[in-house]
Amino acid sequence: MAKESKGLTPRSENYSQWYNELVVRADLAENSAVRGCMVIKPYGYAIWEKMQHILDGMFKETGHMNAYFPLLIPKSFLSKEADHVEGFAKEAAVVTHYRLKTNPDGTGVVVDPEAKLEEELIIRPTSETIIWNTYRGWIHSWRDLPLLINQWANVMRWEMRTRLFLRTAEFLWQEGHTAHATSEEAMEEATRMLNVYAKFAEEFMAVPVIKGVKTETERFAGAVETFTIEALMQDGKALQSGTSHFLGQNFAKAFDVTFSDKEGREQLVWATSWGVSTRLMGALIMAHSDDNGLVLPPVLAPIQVVMVPIYKNGEQLAEVSEAFRPVIEALKSKGISVKYDDNDNKKPGWKFAEYELKGVPVRLAMGARDLENGTVEIMRRDTLEKETVHLEGIADRIPALLDEIQKNIFQKALDYRTTHTYKVDTYEEFKQKLDEGGFILAHWDGTAETEAKIKEETKATIRCIPLNAPDEPGVDFYSGKPSKRRVLFARAY
């Protein structure tokens, strides 16, 4: 039975429902039998693999190496850094036993009460503790520094309200953990990796981001400073898309990680951590896609060009296939991923709708009349524009078209952010613009009290204090107290 590809709930009608339907209908992911966890399907995982491959190369270009650390963390490790344990205690999944046994009544298996662990183990919500306990054995001298390590892994944070990719109990990510001889080196590392994330978001995901520093309230648990990239989705909500943390010496103190400096003095190590996750998949979907389905930046699309033959019989199919064959070979030789869909179980119209739904950047279609004329119909997914062009030279034209699509998708997202970023000076205007959706630049008096009251009353948070924000003395729109500069507010995912 043919799969229906049309009929997504319009974004304007119900953005949340549109997103949920699109993730499932485009075969990106689905809910699993385990509450709060997801199954990432092959098409969705292919996009994540591209992200992973590009980011991994960027990390290695900046001197980082990959390693892997245990999934299970002794509970006592989380107790060693007070802010860290407080930040993750409510989300921790705990392993208490190591064996099952057959239920005496024959109804399955039960936990063996005799197999209780001496110390409970935490399924990692993040790996600072297990990694810094390990680094104690790796770092002895200044010659061992800097230590630049990244791991690709899964983590678990017991979320009660979940949404595919955006917030799930288990998700995939990378986490970098680095050790340095000085605070200056560590801070340089934290900002370097923030810039790596921003470059990846803008140049590969085509998502414009604002770089900034989190307020003390919004910092990562155990960090001295947290840097962030913030993106604006099409519904006017912000999405934190990557963070980089300057950890100071907090974890070095907690796990007694020291080194002998060049003068032979014992010093505590300085630390950073940084990460992005499969939440980037949510950003990719929500920043670009439309009511027809996904709109994928070409550099991250699993299929960059799809070719659909239109034919009435086997003879016509053979002729179209022969005409397409050199184009396919030429595109593949240029490193472009191509799919030739001659599946006779689906009609061309179904295929067109399906590849629009899946966000394939370029579609080529050829029928009997095209064969006679030596032409091919080409459609670009970002604008849905079609044109009929000569088949000769099409393989040379497509790389430039893919580059144009990539730039156009970014520009469209940037234009949206520009027209939905507001400067406000009064509380009434603040609430009005919040309801319209977007980023709001407004004065803040720097107190956690004012920050908390604004969040309680409006559900808006300070997304960040933009980096290099100019000194702009003013008055906090809520408290009336003096303010040094404007900060970025928004409602967020």
C-alpha positions in Angstrom: 0.0 0.0 0.0 1.4 3.4 -1.0 2.7 5.6 1.8 1.0 9.0 1.8 3.5 11.8 1.7 1.2 14.8 1.8 -0.9 16.2 4.6 1.4 17.5 7.2 -0.2 19.8 9.7 0.7 23.4 8.6 3.2 25.2 10.8 0.9 28.1 11.1 -1.8 25.9 12.5 0.2 23.9 15.1 4.0 24.1 14.9 4.6 21.5 17.5 2.3 18.9 15.8 3.9 19.8 12.4 7.4 19.1 13.9 6.3 15.8 15.5 4.6 14.6 12.3 7.6 15.6 10.1 10.1 13.7 12.2 8.1 10.5 11.9 6.9 10.9 8.4 10.3 11.7 7.0 11.7 8.5 8.6 14.1 10.4 10.9 13.1 8.8 14.2 10.3 7.3 16.2 9.4 6.7 19.8 10.8 3.4 21.3 9.3 0.8 23.6 11.4 2.5 26.4 9.6 5.5 27.7 11.3 8.8 26.7 13.8 7.1 24.4 13.9 7.2 20.6 14.9 5.0 17.7 16.9 7.0 15.1 16.0 5.5 11.8 18.5 5.0 9.0 17.6 8.3 7.1 17.9 10.3 10.3 21.0 8.5 11.4 22.6 9.2 7.9 22.2 13.0 8.6 23.7 12.6 12.1 26.6 10.6 10.6 27.4 13.5 8.3 27.3 15.9 11.2 29.5 13.6 13.2 32.0 13.2 10.4 32.3 16.9 9.8 32.6 17.8 13.5 35.1 15.0 14.1 37.3 16.4 11.4 37.0 19.9 12.9 38.0 18.6 16.3 41.0 16.8 15.0 42.1 19.9 13.0 42.3 21.7 16.4 44.4 18.9 17.9 41.9 16.8 19.7 41.9 13.0 19.9 39.0 10.6 20.4 38.8 8.2 23.4 36.0 6.3 25.2 35.1 6.2 28.8 32.6 4.0 30.8 28.9 4.4 30.6 28.5 3.6 34.3 29.8 6.1 36.9 30.2 5.2 40.7 27.7 7.3 42.7 30.5 8.5 45.0 32.1 10.3 42.0 29.1 12.6 41.6 29.3 13.6 45.2 32.8 15.0 44.8 31.8 18.3 43.0 28.9 19.8 44.9 27.4 22.0 42.1 27.7 19.1 39.6 25.8 16.6 41.7 23.1 19.1 42.5 22.7 19.9 38.8 22.2 16.3 37.7 20.8 14.6 40.8 17.2 14.8 39.7 17.9 13.4 36.2 20.1 10.5 37.3 19.3 6.9 36.3 20.7 4.5 38.9 21.8 0.9 38.5 21.4 -0.9 41.9 21.6 -4.7 41.0 23.6 -6.8 38.6 21.5 -9.9 38.1 18.0 -11.2 37.3 16.5 -14.5 38.2 13.4 -16.5 37.2 10.3 -15.5 39.1 9.3 -18.4 41.4 5.7 -18.1 40.1 7.0 -18.7 36.5 5.8 -15.3 35.1 9.2 -14.1 33.8 12.2 -12.6 35.6 12.7 -10.4 38.7 15.7 -8.6 40.1 17.7 -10.9 42.3 17.7 -9.3 45.8 21.0 -11.1 46.5 22.7 -9.2 43.7 22.6 -5.7 45.1 25.7 -3.6 44.2 27.9 -2.5 47.0 27.9 1.0 45.4 25.2 2.1 43.0 26.3 3.1 39.5 24.9 6.1 37.6 24.3 5.9 33.9 26.3 8.8 32.7 24.4 12.1 32.3 27.8 13.6 31.4 31.3 12.4 31.9 33.3 15.0 33.8 33.6 12.9 37.0 34.7 9.6 35.4 37.1 11.4 33.1 38.7 13.6 35.7 39.2 10.5 38.0 41.0 8.9 35.0 43.0 12.0 34.2 44.5 11.8 37.7 46.6 8.9 36.4 47.4 10.4 33.1 48.7 13.9 34.1 51.9 14.3 36.2 54.0 17.0 34.5 53.6 20.1 32.4 54.8 17.9 29.6 51.5 16.0 29.7 49.5 19.2 29.0 47.5 20.2 27.3 45.4 17.0 27.2 42.8 17.4 24.4 40.3 14.5 24.5 36.8 14.1 22.9 34.4 11.1 23.0 31.4 10.2 21.0 28.9 8.6 23.2 25.3 8.3 24.5 24.1 9.8 27.8 21.0 9.5 29.8 19.1 12.2 31.7 15.7 11.1 33.0 13.4 13.6 31.3 9.7 13.5 32.1 8.5 15.5 29.1 10.2 14.3 25.9 10.2 15.3 22.2 12.1 13.5 19.5 15.6 14.9 19.1 14.9 18.0 21.2 14.6 16.3 24.6 14.9 12.6 25.1 16.0 10.5 28.1 18.8 9.0 26.1 20.6 11.0 23.3 23.8 10.9 21.3 26.4 13.5 21.6 30.1 14.3 21.7 31.8 15.7 24.8 35.2 17.2 24.8 37.2 17.3 28.1 40.5 19.1 28.1 43.2 19.8 30.7 45.5 22.8 30.7 48.4 24.3 32.6 47.0 27.8 32.9 43.6 29.4 33.1 44.4 31.5 30.0 45.0 28.3 28.0 41.7 26.8 29.2 39.7 29.9 28.5 41.2 30.1 25.0 40.2 26.4 24.5 36.6 27.1 25.6 36.2 30.0 23.3 38.0 28.2 20.4 35.5 25.3 20.6 32.6 27.7 20.8 33.8 29.2 17.5 34.1 25.7 16.0 30.4 25.0 16.9 29.3 28.4 15.5 31.2 27.7 12.2 29.6 24.3 11.9 26.1 25.6 12.6 26.4 28.4 10.1 28.6 26.9 7.3 27.2 23.4 7.3 23.8 23.5 9.0 23.0 26.9 7.5 21.7 28.0 10.9 22.8 31.5 12.0 23.7 31.6 15.7 24.5 34.2 18.4 27.5 33.5 20.5 27.3 34.5 24.1 27.9 33.7 27.8 25.3 32.2 30.1 24.2 33.9 33.2 25.2 32.4 36.5 21.7 30.9 36.9 21.9 29.2 33.5 25.5 27.9 33.8 26.4 24.3 33.4 26.6 22.6 36.8 30.2 22.9 38.0 31.3 25.5 35.5 32.9 28.8 36.1 31.7 30.1 32.7 29.4 28.6 30.1 29.5 29.8 26.5 26.6 29.1 24.2 25.4 29.3 20.6 21.7 30.3 20.4 19.6 29.7 17.3 16.1 31.0 16.4 13.5 28.5 15.2 10.7 29.4 12.8 8.2 29.6 15.6 10.1 32.3 17.2 11.6 30.2 20.0 15.3 29.9 20.8 17.2 26.6 20.8 20.5 26.2 22.7 22.6 24.5 20.0 25.9 23.9 21.6 27.8 24.8 24.8 31.4 25.2 25.9 32.4 25.4 29.5 35.4 26.9 31.4 35.5 24.7 34.4 38.3 26.5 36.2 40.0 24.1 38.7 36.8 22.7 40.2 37.1 19.2 38.9 40.9 19.1 39.4 40.3 19.9 43.1 37.5 17.4 43.4 39.6 14.6 41.9 43.1 15.8 43.0 44.5 16.2 39.5 47.8 18.1 39.7 51.0 18.5 37.7 54.5 19.7 38.3 55.2 22.9 36.4 58.5 23.9 34.8 59.8 25.1 38.1 58.9 21.8 39.8 55.9 23.3 41.7 52.8 21.3 42.2 49.8 22.9 40.5 46.1 22.1 40.0 45.1 21.6 36.4 42.7 23.9 34.6 39.7 22.4 32.7 37.1 22.7 29.9 34.3 20.6 28.6 32.1 21.2 25.6 29.4 19.3 23.6 26.7 19.2 21.0 24.1 16.5 20.7 21.4 15.0 18.4 19.4 18.2 19.5 21.2 19.6 16.4 18.8 17.4 14.3 15.9 19.3 15.9 17.6 22.6 15.0 18.1 21.5 11.4 14.5 20.6 11.0 12.9 23.6 12.7 15.1 26.3 11.2 14.5 25.4 7.6 11.7 23.0 6.9 8.3 23.9 5.4 4.8 22.5 5.1 5.9 20.1 2.4 8.5 18.5 4.6 12.2 18.7 5.3 14.5 21.3 3.7 18.1 20.0 4.1 21.3 22.0 3.5 23.0 20.1 0.7 26.2 19.5 2.6 24.3 17.4 5.2 21.7 15.8 2.9 22.2 12.0 2.7 20.9 12.2 -0.9 21.9 15.4 -2.6 20.4 14.6 -6.0 17.6 12.2 -6.9 16.8 11.2 -10.4 13.3 10.0 -11.3 12.6 8.3 -14.7 9.1 8.7 -16.1 8.2 5.9 -18.5 5.3 3.8 -19.8 7.2 0.6 -20.6 10.5 -1.2 -20.2 11.9 0.1 -23.4 11.4 3.7 -22.3 12.9 3.0 -18.9 16.0 1.5 -20.6 16.4 4.6 -22.8 16.0 7.1 -19.9 18.4 5.0 -17.7 20.9 5.1 -20.5 20.6 8.9 -20.8 20.9 9.4 -17.0 23.9 6.9 -16.6 26.7 9.4 -17.6 25.2 12.1 -15.5 25.1 9.8 -12.5 28.8 8.8 -13.0 29.8 12.4 -13.5 28.1 13.6 -10.3 29.5 10.7 -8.2 33.0 11.5 -9.5 32.5 15.0 -8.1 31.6 13.5 -4.6 27.9 14.2 -4.9 25.5 11.6 -3.5 23.0 10.5 -6.1 20.0 8.2 -6.0 18.4 6.8 -9.2 14.9 5.7 -8.3 13.6 3.4 -11.0 11.4 1.5 -8.5 8.3 0.4 -10.4 6.2 -0.1 -7.3 5.7 3.7 -6.9 4.4 6.3 -9.4 6.5 9.4 -10.2 4.0 11.7 -8.4 4.4 9.6 -5.2 8.2 9.8 -5.5 8.2 13.5 -6.1 6.2 14.1 -2.9 8.3 11.6 -0.9 11.6 13.3 -1.9 10.2 16.7 -1.1 9.2 15.3 2.3 12.7 14.0 2.9 14.3 17.3 1.8 16.4 16.1 -1.1 18.0 19.3 -2.4 17.8 18.6 -6.2 15.4 16.5 -8.2 15.9 15.6 -11.8 13.0 14.0 -13.8 13.1 12.7 -17.4 10.3 11.3 -19.6 9.7 10.4 -23.2 9.4 14.0 -24.4 12.6 15.0 -22.5 14.4 12.1 -24.3 13.3 13.5 -27.7 14.3 17.0 -26.8 17.5 16.2 -24.9 16.2 17.9 -21.8 15.6 17.2 -18.1 13.3 18.8 -15.5 15.2 20.1 -12.5 13.6 21.2 -9.2 15.3 22.7 -6.2 13.9 21.8 -2.8 14.5 25.1 -1.1 12.3 27.2 -3.4 10.3 24.4 -5.2 11.2 26.1 -8.5 11.3 23.9 -11.6 12.8 24.5 -15.0 13.5 22.4 -18.0 17.2 22.5 -19.1 19.4 20.7 -21.6 20.7 17.4 -20.3 24.1 18.2 -21.7 26.2 20.0 -19.1 23.7 19.3 -16.3 26.4 17.5 -14.3 28.6 20.6 -14.4 25.8 22.8 -13.3 24.6 20.9 -10.2 27.6 21.6 -7.9 27.1 25.3 -8.3 23.3 24.8 -7.8 23.9 22.9 -4.5 26.2 25.7 -3.3 23.5 28.3 -4.2 20.9 26.3 -2.3 23.2 26.0 0.7 23.7 29.8 0.8 20.0 30.6 0.1 18.9 28.4 3.0 21.3 30.2 5.4 20.2 33.6 4.1 16.5 32.8 4.6 17.2 31.8 8.2 19.3 34.9 8.8 16.6 37.1 7.3 14.1 35.5 9.6 16.2 36.1 12.6 16.9 39.7 11.6 13.3 40.6 11.3 12.4 38.8 14.5 15.1 40.4 16.7 13.8 43.4 18.7 15.2 46.0 21.0 12.8 46.8 23.8 12.8 49.2 26.8 9.5 48.6 28.6 7.9 45.6 30.1 4.7 45.9 28.1 6.7 46.0 24.8 8.8 43.0 26.1 5.6 40.9 26.6 4.1 42.0 23.3 7.2 41.0 21.3 7.5 37.7 23.3 4.1 36.8 22.1 5.1 37.6 18.5 8.1 35.3 18.9 11.8 36.1 18.4 14.9 37.3 20.1 14.7 40.3 22.4 17.6 42.6 23.3 16.8 44.3 26.6 18.5 45.7 29.6 19.0 43.5 32.7 20.2 44.6 36.1 22.5 41.6 36.5 20.6 40.1 39.5 19.3 36.5 39.7 16.2 37.8 41.4 15.1 39.9 38.4 16.0 37.1 36.1 13.9 34.6 38.0 10.9 36.9 38.2 10.9 37.6 34.5 11.1 33.8 33.8 8.3 33.1 36.3 6.0 35.7 34.8 6.7 35.3 31.1 8.4 31.9 30.6 11.2 33.9 28.9 14.9 33.2 29.8 18.1 35.1 29.3 19.6 33.0 26.5 23.0 34.7 26.8 24.9 37.8 27.2 26.2 38.2 23.6 29.9 38.1 23.2 31.5 41.5 22.6 28.2 43.2 23.5 28.9 46.9 23.7 28.6 48.8 26.9 25.3 50.5 26.6 24.2 51.9 30.0 20.5 51.8 30.5 17.7 50.8 32.8 16.3 47.3 33.5 12.8 47.2 32.0 11.5 45.1 34.9 13.3 46.4 38.0 14.1 49.9 37.0 17.7 49.4 38.3 20.8 50.5 36.3 22.0 48.1 33.6 25.4 47.9 31.8 24.3 46.3 28.6 21.5 44.5 26.8 21.2 40.8 27.0 19.3 38.3 24.8 15.9 37.1 26.0 13.6 34.5 24.4 11.2 31.7 25.1 13.1 28.5 24.4 13.0 24.8 23.9 
